[in-house]
């Protein structure tokens, strides 16, 4: 049975970039600008406050895990009022030691380990657009253990390091998403997979992407009438069924094109198009440039944004 979430994470090819220890004591506050890359942290000792722009402020406690799929601007602080030190995550160099905020001597009030990673795929926004803006999980010790493993491996200069980091980050993502309360999440992939009927349609699309799916076909997979399925899919996932299918097909196509090993008509066949010309027209309309040019040029942020319609 197809696992849409795992397939999407594998296709996006997460890559560990940076991790660090952070502690704070006394009066302290830091304000991070919007970053855009996925960020994460696990609190290993004490408590602090976290206020992510657009989300309700939360208190983080020992054992808590936070994942910000796109890392919007946020403020982290202790419990005493203090002016916020502003930090530009895109400009500040990564430190090679634990960062200490507030009082520099004595034991910390909070200690955490966190960092960020990136996606090698040009479709990073495909996952981000289908996930909650902030994932806050409490009481899952294995997430803290995984974050520690990421940090330990990132600090090593040993054979196989990069491959191990990729696998650890993939596992970290899947574990975090597993533990998220999907039924309370905003419309997106997690909420869709939490609904048995919508999940049946999603798994069918992912499991047989070559098939010429229609809304009535997908409704039958879900065991619903066409209109009831359509409304439920939009409510759960946030986009129309055929919009989701098109975006997923194009994400798969980009991955195949980047590989450079398949002829255009074979790429077209593998994602459900009867001819290379039909596929080229659809790809050009969706991505903003034809398949041949896409293969020859590196992905840019503007190109990526233009290609994401979910």
C-alpha positions as CSV (number, residue, x, y, z in Angstrom):
1,X,0.0,0.0,0.0
2,X,1.4,3.4,-1.0
3,X,2.4,5.7,1.9
4,X,2.0,9.3,0.5
5,X,3.8,11.0,3.4
6,X,6.9,8.8,3.2
7,X,6.9,9.1,-0.6
8,X,6.8,12.9,-0.4
9,X,9.6,13.1,2.2
10,X,11.8,10.8,0.2
11,X,11.1,12.7,-3.0
12,X,12.0,16.0,-1.3
13,X,15.4,14.6,-0.3
14,X,16.0,16.4,3.1
15,X,19.5,17.2,3.9
16,X,20.9,18.1,7.4
17,X,22.6,21.5,7.4
18,X,23.2,22.8,10.9
19,X,22.5,21.9,14.5
20,X,23.5,23.5,17.8
21,X,23.0,23.7,21.5
22,X,21.1,26.7,22.9
23,X,20.7,27.7,26.6
24,X,19.3,30.6,28.5
25,X,19.3,32.0,32.0
26,X,17.8,35.0,33.8
27,X,16.4,37.8,31.6
28,X,16.7,37.0,27.9
29,X,14.8,37.1,24.7
30,X,15.8,36.6,21.1
31,X,13.9,37.5,17.9
32,X,14.7,35.5,14.8
33,X,13.7,36.8,11.4
34,X,11.9,34.7,8.9
35,X,14.1,31.9,7.6
36,X,12.1,29.8,5.1
37,X,14.1,26.5,5.8
38,X,12.6,23.8,8.1
39,X,13.8,24.3,11.7
40,X,13.5,22.1,14.7
41,X,14.4,21.9,18.4
42,X,14.1,19.6,21.4
43,X,14.1,21.0,24.9
44,X,16.5,18.8,27.0
45,X,16.3,20.8,30.3
46,X,14.1,23.5,31.9
47,X,11.4,25.7,30.3
48,X,11.1,28.8,28.0
49,X,8.6,30.7,26.0
50,X,8.1,30.4,22.2
51,X,6.0,32.9,20.1
52,X,5.9,32.0,16.4
53,X,4.3,34.8,14.3
54,X,0.7,33.9,13.4
55,X,0.5,31.2,16.1
56,X,-0.5,31.3,19.8
57,X,2.5,31.5,22.2
58,X,3.5,28.3,23.9
59,X,5.6,27.3,26.9
60,X,8.2,24.7,26.0
61,X,9.2,22.2,28.6
62,X,11.7,19.5,29.0
63,X,10.9,16.7,26.5
64,X,9.1,19.0,24.1
65,X,9.8,18.9,20.4
66,X,9.0,21.7,17.9
67,X,9.2,21.6,14.1
68,X,8.6,24.7,11.9
69,X,8.4,23.4,8.3
70,X,9.1,26.9,6.9
71,X,10.4,28.7,10.0
72,X,8.6,32.0,10.0
73,X,9.8,34.8,12.3
74,X,9.6,33.9,16.0
75,X,10.6,35.0,19.5
76,X,12.1,32.8,22.2
77,X,12.5,34.0,25.7
78,X,12.7,33.3,29.4
79,X,10.0,34.2,31.8
80,X,11.3,37.6,32.9
81,X,10.7,40.6,30.7
82,X,13.7,41.5,28.5
83,X,14.4,43.4,25.2
84,X,14.7,41.0,22.4
85,X,18.1,40.5,20.7
86,X,17.4,40.5,17.0
87,X,19.0,37.7,14.9
88,X,19.0,37.3,11.1
89,X,19.4,33.6,10.6
90,X,20.3,34.1,7.0
91,X,23.2,36.4,7.8
92,X,24.6,35.2,11.1
93,X,27.3,32.5,10.8
94,X,26.7,29.2,12.5
95,X,28.5,29.0,15.8
96,X,30.7,26.0,16.7
97,X,29.7,25.9,20.3
98,X,26.6,26.1,22.5
99,X,24.9,29.5,22.3
100,X,24.1,31.1,25.8
101,X,21.5,33.8,26.1
102,X,21.0,36.0,29.2
103,X,23.1,35.5,32.3
104,X,26.3,33.8,31.3
105,X,27.3,32.2,34.6
106,X,25.6,29.6,36.7
107,X,23.2,26.9,35.6
108,X,20.8,27.6,32.7
109,X,17.0,27.9,33.1
110,X,16.6,26.1,29.8
111,X,18.7,24.0,27.5
112,X,17.7,22.8,24.1
113,X,19.2,21.3,20.9
114,X,18.1,22.3,17.5
115,X,18.9,23.4,14.0
116,X,17.6,23.4,10.5
117,X,17.9,21.4,7.3
118,X,17.1,22.0,3.6
119,X,15.5,20.0,0.8
120,X,17.5,19.2,-2.3
121,X,14.3,19.0,-4.3
122,X,12.9,22.1,-6.1
123,X,9.5,21.2,-4.6
124,X,10.1,22.0,-1.0
125,X,7.0,24.1,-0.9
126,X,4.9,21.2,-1.9
127,X,5.4,19.6,1.6
128,X,5.4,22.9,3.5
129,X,2.1,24.0,2.0
130,X,0.5,20.8,3.2
131,X,1.7,20.8,6.8
132,X,0.9,22.9,9.9
133,X,3.0,26.0,10.3
134,X,4.1,24.9,13.7
135,X,4.2,21.3,15.1
136,X,4.6,21.2,18.9
137,X,4.8,17.7,20.4
138,X,5.1,16.8,24.1
139,X,6.0,13.6,25.7
140,X,7.7,11.7,22.8
141,X,11.2,10.9,24.1
142,X,12.3,9.3,20.9
143,X,12.1,12.7,19.1
144,X,14.5,14.2,21.6
145,X,16.8,11.2,21.1
146,X,16.6,11.6,17.3
147,X,17.5,15.3,17.6
148,X,20.5,14.3,19.7
149,X,21.6,11.7,17.1
150,X,21.4,14.4,14.4
151,X,23.6,16.7,16.4
152,X,26.1,14.0,17.3
153,X,26.4,12.8,13.7
154,X,26.6,16.4,12.3
155,X,29.6,17.0,14.6
156,X,31.5,14.0,13.2
157,X,33.8,13.9,10.2
158,X,33.5,10.2,9.5
159,X,32.7,8.0,6.5
160,X,29.0,7.8,5.7
161,X,28.2,10.9,7.7
162,X,26.1,12.6,5.0
163,X,24.1,9.5,4.2
164,X,23.4,8.8,7.9
165,X,22.3,12.5,8.4
166,X,19.9,12.2,5.5
167,X,18.3,9.1,6.9
168,X,18.1,10.5,10.4
169,X,16.4,13.7,9.2
170,X,13.9,11.6,7.2
171,X,13.1,9.5,10.3
172,X,12.8,12.7,12.4
173,X,10.3,14.2,10.0
174,X,8.2,11.1,9.8
175,X,8.2,10.6,13.6
176,X,7.2,14.2,14.1
177,X,4.4,14.0,11.6
178,X,3.2,10.7,13.0
179,X,2.9,12.3,16.5
180,X,1.0,15.3,15.3
181,X,-2.7,15.5,16.1
182,X,-3.7,15.4,12.4
183,X,-7.5,15.8,13.1
184,X,-6.8,19.2,14.6
185,X,-4.4,20.3,11.9
186,X,-5.2,22.8,9.2
187,X,-6.3,21.4,5.9
188,X,-3.4,19.5,4.3
189,X,-1.9,16.1,3.7
190,X,-1.8,15.1,7.4
191,X,-5.5,15.9,7.9
192,X,-6.4,14.1,4.6
193,X,-4.5,11.0,5.7
194,X,-6.3,11.1,9.1
195,X,-9.6,10.7,7.2
196,X,-10.0,7.0,6.2
197,X,-12.0,7.8,3.0
198,X,-9.8,10.7,1.8
199,X,-6.7,8.6,2.7
200,X,-8.0,5.8,0.5
201,X,-8.1,8.2,-2.5
202,X,-4.7,9.7,-1.6
203,X,-3.1,6.2,-1.4
204,X,-4.6,5.2,-4.7
205,X,-3.3,8.3,-6.5
206,X,0.2,7.7,-5.1
207,X,0.1,4.0,-5.7
208,X,-0.8,4.2,-9.4
209,X,0.2,7.6,-10.6
210,X,0.2,6.4,-14.2
211,X,-3.5,5.8,-14.2
212,X,-5.8,8.3,-15.9
213,X,-7.7,9.2,-12.7
214,X,-11.0,11.0,-12.7
215,X,-12.9,12.4,-9.7
216,X,-15.6,9.6,-10.1
217,X,-12.7,7.0,-10.0
218,X,-11.3,8.5,-6.8
219,X,-14.8,8.8,-5.3
220,X,-15.2,5.0,-5.9
221,X,-11.9,4.3,-4.2
222,X,-13.2,6.4,-1.2
223,X,-16.6,4.6,-1.2
224,X,-18.5,7.9,-1.7
225,X,-20.6,9.8,-4.2
226,X,-18.7,12.1,-6.5
227,X,-20.0,15.3,-4.9
228,X,-19.6,14.2,-1.3
229,X,-16.0,13.0,-2.0
230,X,-15.1,16.2,-3.8
231,X,-16.4,18.4,-0.9
232,X,-14.7,16.2,1.7
233,X,-11.3,16.1,-0.1
234,X,-11.3,19.9,-0.4
235,X,-12.2,20.3,3.2
236,X,-9.6,17.9,4.4
237,X,-6.7,18.5,2.0
238,X,-7.3,22.2,1.1
239,X,-7.2,21.7,-2.7
240,X,-9.3,20.0,-5.3
241,X,-8.5,16.3,-6.0
242,X,-7.2,16.9,-9.5
243,X,-5.1,19.8,-8.4
244,X,-3.4,17.6,-5.8
245,X,-2.9,14.9,-8.4
246,X,-1.4,17.3,-10.9
247,X,1.0,18.8,-8.4
248,X,2.1,15.3,-7.2
249,X,2.6,14.2,-10.8
250,X,4.7,17.2,-11.6
251,X,6.8,16.7,-8.5
252,X,7.5,13.1,-9.6
253,X,8.2,14.4,-13.1
254,X,10.8,16.9,-11.9
255,X,12.5,14.2,-9.9
256,X,12.7,11.9,-13.0
257,X,13.9,14.8,-15.2
258,X,16.6,15.8,-12.8
259,X,17.9,12.2,-12.9
260,X,18.5,12.7,-16.7
261,X,18.3,8.9,-17.4
262,X,14.8,8.7,-19.1
263,X,13.5,9.9,-22.4
264,X,10.8,12.4,-22.3
265,X,8.1,10.0,-23.5
266,X,9.0,7.6,-20.7
267,X,8.7,10.3,-18.1
268,X,5.4,11.2,-19.6
269,X,4.2,7.6,-19.4
270,X,5.3,7.1,-15.8
271,X,3.1,10.0,-14.6
272,X,0.0,9.2,-16.7
273,X,0.4,11.2,-19.9
274,X,-0.2,9.5,-23.3
275,X,2.4,11.4,-25.2
276,X,5.5,13.5,-24.7
277,X,3.8,16.5,-26.3
278,X,0.8,16.4,-24.0
279,X,3.1,16.1,-21.0
280,X,5.4,19.0,-22.2
281,X,2.4,21.3,-22.5
282,X,1.1,20.5,-19.0
283,X,4.6,20.7,-17.5
284,X,5.3,24.1,-19.2
285,X,1.9,25.4,-17.9
286,X,2.5,24.2,-14.4
287,X,6.2,24.9,-13.9
288,X,6.7,27.9,-16.2
289,X,9.2,26.4,-18.5
290,X,9.4,23.3,-20.8
291,X,10.9,20.0,-19.6
292,X,14.1,20.4,-21.6
293,X,14.9,23.8,-20.1
294,X,14.1,22.5,-16.7
295,X,16.6,19.7,-17.0
296,X,19.4,22.0,-18.1
297,X,19.1,24.8,-15.5
298,X,19.5,24.7,-11.7
299,X,16.3,25.2,-9.7
300,X,15.8,28.7,-8.3
301,X,13.5,29.9,-5.5
302,X,11.4,31.8,-7.9
303,X,11.0,28.8,-10.2
304,X,10.1,26.6,-7.3
305,X,7.5,29.0,-6.0
306,X,6.0,29.3,-9.5
307,X,5.7,25.6,-9.8
308,X,3.8,25.0,-6.5
309,X,0.0,25.2,-6.9
310,X,-1.1,23.2,-3.8
